[in-house]
Amino acid sequence: IDEFDKMERTHQDGLLEAMEQQQVSIAKAGVVASLPARCSIIAAANPKHGSYNLGRTVAENLNMASPLLSRFDLVFILLDQADVSQDQKVSSNIMNLYRQQGRGHTSSSGQSGGGSNSEARGLDWTDNSGRIPMMTRLPWVAETQRQPLPADLVRDYIAYAREYCHPKMTPAAAEVLKAYFMELRYPTNHNKDNVPITTRQLEALIRLSQARAKACLRDFVLKEDADDVVELMRESVRQVHVTNAQGHVDKSRGGAGGTSNRKARKAFQKELERIARMKSGQGRLYTSDIYTAAK
């Protein structure tokens, strides 16, 4: 059972009898029966606030009743611990899996088929790496190609791409996605309130890159596909998670969990109250106490 914490409480309660007595009692339409349920249950659940708090018990971290949790013979905690070498291995392994997948024709010259991109390169819109950003390229394409494509042609084009295009990941594109994944995973500002990044985000980058290659009817994901996807992801993070002009990142925006400014202030207030209760006899707090609560 995946996403066990999101199961309705009534359904969770229905598992108690099956896990304890190995039977299920049924009372439907005047029929009362007890059916044997000789099976094992393997369940996976996510913590309440997106990250596991080692200072709390398993029942406090999970949205699950304690009686039901006690029915499990074994409970393991899988922590997403940041480790550079391990993350390098995991990201490389995921990239290799997607490079080996793919069906259809395997012969490809690796050349891009975007004529508008080649024409736009004649204009002085390139960045430091010689690439034309999508924010500049797409308005130019919309301006030069005013005549909309027929709906039937677009429908057939998408159907053909889905059926016959199964692009594989090239080493150059994989390196771009891997570098951006590590950049998100280990930001240079060392801010503890960064956007939570797991291998799910890496797989999302791969899917978007493959979708862009499919749109060009290619058998391989090129570096320019990965560059456009990285630009899209940067803009998404900026719009969803950045809260002000200074670029502060709030993970609670967009439902990603984490510690937002509001949660941090509330935790700081609780810590001050705890210190005040400990020093109830002294009647005052010092600057050192505030620094202690902030840490």
C-alpha positions as CSV (number, residue, x, y, z in Angstrom):
1,I,0.0,0.0,0.0
2,D,1.6,3.2,-1.2
3,E,0.8,6.6,0.3
4,F,-0.6,4.9,3.4
5,D,-0.7,8.2,5.3
6,K,-3.3,9.6,2.7
7,M,-5.7,6.7,3.2
8,E,-9.0,7.6,4.9
9,R,-9.1,6.9,8.6
10,T,-12.1,4.6,8.2
11,H,-10.1,2.4,5.7
12,Q,-7.2,2.4,8.1
13,D,-9.4,1.2,10.9
14,G,-10.7,-1.6,8.6
15,L,-7.2,-3.0,8.4
16,L,-6.9,-3.5,12.2
17,E,-8.9,-6.7,12.3
18,A,-7.1,-8.1,9.2
19,M,-3.7,-7.4,10.6
20,E,-4.4,-8.7,14.2
21,Q,-6.8,-11.6,13.7
22,Q,-6.1,-12.5,10.1
23,Q,-9.8,-12.2,9.2
24,V,-12.2,-9.7,7.8
25,S,-15.8,-9.4,9.1
26,I,-18.5,-8.4,6.6
27,A,-22.0,-7.3,7.4
28,K,-23.7,-6.4,4.1
29,A,-27.4,-6.7,3.1
30,G,-28.2,-8.9,6.0
31,V,-25.2,-11.2,5.4
32,V,-22.8,-11.5,8.3
33,A,-19.6,-13.5,7.6
34,S,-15.9,-13.7,8.6
35,L,-13.5,-14.3,5.8
36,P,-9.9,-15.3,6.3
37,A,-7.3,-12.8,5.3
38,R,-4.0,-14.6,5.4
39,C,-1.8,-12.0,3.8
40,S,1.1,-9.7,4.6
41,I,0.9,-5.9,4.3
42,I,3.8,-3.8,3.2
43,A,3.0,-0.1,3.4
44,A,4.9,3.1,2.7
45,A,4.0,6.5,4.2
46,N,5.4,10.0,4.1
47,P,5.9,12.3,7.1
48,K,3.4,15.0,7.9
49,H,5.4,18.1,7.0
50,G,7.5,16.7,4.2
51,S,10.6,15.8,6.3
52,Y,11.0,13.4,9.1
53,N,11.7,14.9,12.6
54,L,14.0,12.7,14.5
55,G,13.0,14.5,17.7
56,R,9.5,13.0,17.5
57,T,8.2,9.4,17.5
58,V,7.1,7.5,14.4
59,A,3.4,8.0,15.3
60,E,3.9,11.8,15.7
61,N,5.6,12.0,12.3
62,L,3.1,10.0,10.4
63,N,-0.6,10.6,9.8
64,M,-1.5,7.2,11.2
65,A,-3.2,6.0,14.4
66,S,-0.9,4.4,17.0
67,P,-2.9,1.1,17.2
68,L,-2.6,0.5,13.5
69,L,1.1,1.4,13.6
70,S,1.6,-1.2,16.4
71,R,0.2,-3.9,14.1
72,F,3.3,-3.8,11.9
73,D,6.0,-6.2,12.9
74,L,8.8,-4.2,11.4
75,V,9.1,-0.4,10.8
76,F,12.0,1.1,8.9
77,I,12.7,4.8,8.6
78,L,14.1,5.9,5.2
79,L,15.8,9.3,5.6
80,D,16.8,11.5,2.6
81,Q,20.2,12.4,3.9
82,A,22.3,14.8,1.7
83,D,25.5,13.1,0.6
84,V,27.4,14.4,-2.5
85,S,28.9,11.1,-3.5
86,Q,25.7,9.1,-3.0
87,D,23.6,11.7,-4.9
88,Q,26.2,11.6,-7.8
89,K,25.8,7.8,-8.0
90,V,22.0,7.9,-7.8
91,S,21.6,10.6,-10.5
92,S,24.1,8.8,-12.7
93,N,22.2,5.6,-12.3
94,I,18.9,7.2,-13.2
95,M,20.4,8.9,-16.3
96,N,21.8,5.5,-17.4
97,L,18.4,3.9,-17.1
98,Y,16.8,6.5,-19.3
99,R,19.7,6.4,-21.8
100,Q,19.2,2.6,-22.2
101,Q,15.4,2.9,-22.7
102,G,13.6,4.0,-25.8
103,R,12.1,2.2,-28.8
104,G,11.9,2.7,-32.5
105,H,14.8,3.8,-34.7
106,T,18.1,4.1,-33.0
107,S,19.9,5.8,-35.9
108,S,20.2,9.5,-35.5
109,S,22.5,12.1,-36.6
110,G,22.0,14.1,-33.4
111,Q,21.3,17.3,-35.4
112,S,18.6,19.7,-34.3
113,G,15.6,20.2,-36.6
114,G,14.5,23.6,-35.3
115,G,14.8,26.0,-38.2
116,S,13.5,29.0,-36.3
117,N,16.2,28.6,-33.7
118,S,18.9,28.6,-36.4
119,E,17.4,31.7,-38.0
120,A,17.2,33.4,-34.7
121,R,20.9,32.8,-34.0
122,G,21.6,35.4,-36.6
123,L,20.2,38.0,-34.2
124,D,22.1,39.3,-31.2
125,W,20.0,37.6,-28.6
126,T,22.4,34.9,-27.3
127,D,23.6,34.7,-23.8
128,N,27.2,34.2,-22.6
129,S,27.1,30.5,-23.7
130,G,25.9,31.4,-27.2
131,R,22.4,30.0,-26.5
132,I,19.2,31.9,-27.2
133,P,17.0,31.9,-24.1
134,M,13.4,30.7,-24.5
135,M,12.1,34.0,-23.0
136,T,13.6,35.7,-26.1
137,R,13.1,33.0,-28.6
138,L,9.5,32.1,-28.1
139,P,8.1,35.7,-28.6
140,W,10.2,36.0,-31.8
141,V,8.7,32.7,-33.1
142,A,5.1,33.9,-32.2
143,E,5.8,37.2,-34.0
144,T,7.2,35.6,-37.2
145,Q,4.7,32.7,-37.4
146,R,1.4,34.4,-37.1
147,Q,-0.6,31.9,-39.1
148,P,-1.9,29.1,-36.7
149,L,-1.4,25.5,-37.7
150,P,-4.5,23.5,-38.6
151,A,-5.9,21.6,-35.6
152,D,-6.0,18.3,-37.5
153,L,-2.3,18.7,-38.4
154,V,-1.4,19.4,-34.8
155,R,-3.4,16.4,-33.6
156,D,-1.8,14.0,-36.1
157,Y,1.7,15.4,-35.3
158,I,1.2,14.7,-31.6
159,A,-0.1,11.3,-32.3
160,Y,2.8,10.4,-34.5
161,A,5.3,11.7,-32.0
162,R,3.7,9.6,-29.2
163,E,3.7,6.5,-31.3
164,Y,7.0,6.5,-33.0
165,C,9.3,8.8,-31.1
166,H,11.0,7.4,-28.0
167,P,14.1,9.5,-27.4
168,K,17.1,8.3,-25.5
169,M,19.2,10.5,-23.3
170,T,22.6,11.6,-24.7
171,P,25.6,12.1,-22.5
172,A,25.7,15.9,-23.1
173,A,22.0,16.3,-22.1
174,A,22.4,14.0,-19.1
175,E,25.3,16.1,-17.9
176,V,23.3,19.3,-18.1
177,L,20.4,17.8,-16.1
178,K,22.7,16.2,-13.6
179,A,24.6,19.5,-13.0
180,Y,21.3,21.4,-12.5
181,F,20.0,18.7,-10.1
182,M,23.2,18.9,-8.0
183,E,22.9,22.7,-8.1
184,L,19.4,22.5,-6.6
185,R,20.4,19.8,-4.2
186,Y,23.4,21.7,-2.9
187,P,22.9,25.5,-3.4
188,T,25.8,27.8,-3.1
189,N,24.1,30.1,-0.6
190,H,23.8,27.2,1.9
191,N,20.4,28.4,2.9
192,K,18.6,25.9,5.1
193,D,15.2,27.0,3.7
194,N,15.8,25.8,0.1
195,V,13.3,24.1,-2.1
196,P,13.2,20.4,-1.3
197,I,14.9,18.5,-4.1
198,T,14.7,14.7,-4.5
199,T,15.2,12.3,-7.4
200,R,11.6,13.0,-8.3
201,Q,12.7,16.4,-9.6
202,L,15.5,14.7,-11.6
203,E,13.0,12.4,-13.2
204,A,10.7,15.4,-13.9
205,L,13.6,17.0,-15.7
206,I,14.2,13.9,-17.7
207,R,10.5,13.6,-18.7
208,L,10.4,17.2,-19.8
209,S,13.6,16.8,-21.9
210,Q,12.2,13.7,-23.6
211,A,8.9,15.5,-24.3
212,R,10.8,18.4,-26.0
213,A,12.8,15.9,-28.1
214,K,9.5,14.2,-29.1
215,A,8.1,17.6,-30.2
216,C,11.0,17.8,-32.6
217,L,10.5,14.1,-33.7
218,R,14.0,13.1,-32.6
219,D,15.3,9.8,-31.4
220,F,17.8,11.4,-28.9
221,V,17.6,14.1,-26.3
222,L,20.1,16.8,-27.2
223,K,21.8,19.3,-25.0
224,E,19.6,22.1,-26.3
225,D,16.6,20.1,-25.0
226,A,18.1,19.9,-21.6
227,D,19.0,23.6,-21.6
228,D,15.4,24.6,-22.4
229,V,14.1,22.4,-19.6
230,V,16.5,23.8,-17.1
231,E,15.4,27.3,-18.0
232,L,11.7,26.2,-17.6
233,M,12.5,24.7,-14.2
234,R,14.3,27.8,-13.0
235,E,11.4,30.0,-14.0
236,S,9.0,27.6,-12.2
237,V,11.0,27.7,-9.0
238,R,11.2,31.5,-9.2
239,Q,7.4,32.0,-9.7
240,V,6.3,29.4,-7.1
241,H,8.8,29.5,-4.3
242,V,10.4,33.0,-4.4
243,T,8.5,35.3,-2.1
244,N,10.1,38.7,-2.6
245,A,12.5,40.7,-4.8
246,Q,15.5,39.7,-2.7
247,G,15.0,36.1,-4.0
248,H,14.1,34.5,-0.6
249,V,12.8,31.0,-1.1
250,D,9.8,29.7,0.9
251,K,9.3,26.0,0.6
252,S,5.8,26.1,2.0
253,R,4.6,27.9,-1.1
254,G,3.4,25.4,-3.8
255,G,2.7,22.7,-1.2
256,A,6.3,21.5,-1.0
257,G,6.5,21.4,2.8
258,G,9.5,22.6,4.6
259,T,10.0,25.5,7.0
260,S,8.3,28.8,5.9
261,N,8.8,32.2,7.5
262,R,5.6,31.8,9.4
263,K,6.6,28.4,10.7
264,A,10.0,29.7,11.7
265,R,8.5,32.6,13.6
266,K,6.1,30.3,15.4
267,A,8.9,27.9,16.3
268,F,11.1,30.8,17.6
269,Q,8.2,32.1,19.7
270,K,7.7,28.6,21.2
271,E,11.4,28.3,22.0
272,L,11.3,31.7,23.7
273,E,8.3,30.7,25.8
274,R,10.1,27.5,26.8
275,I,13.2,29.5,27.9
276,A,11.0,31.9,29.8
277,R,9.3,29.1,31.7
278,M,12.7,27.7,32.7
279,K,13.7,31.1,34.0
280,S,10.4,32.0,35.6
281,G,12.1,32.8,38.9
282,Q,14.5,35.4,37.3
283,G,11.7,37.4,35.7
284,R,13.6,38.6,32.6
285,L,15.3,37.3,29.4
286,Y,18.7,38.3,28.3
287,T,20.2,38.7,24.8
288,S,22.0,35.4,25.1
289,D,18.7,33.7,25.6
290,I,17.4,35.1,22.4
291,Y,20.5,33.9,20.5
292,T,20.0,30.5,22.0
293,A,16.4,30.4,20.9
294,A,17.4,31.5,17.4
295,K,19.9,28.7,17.1
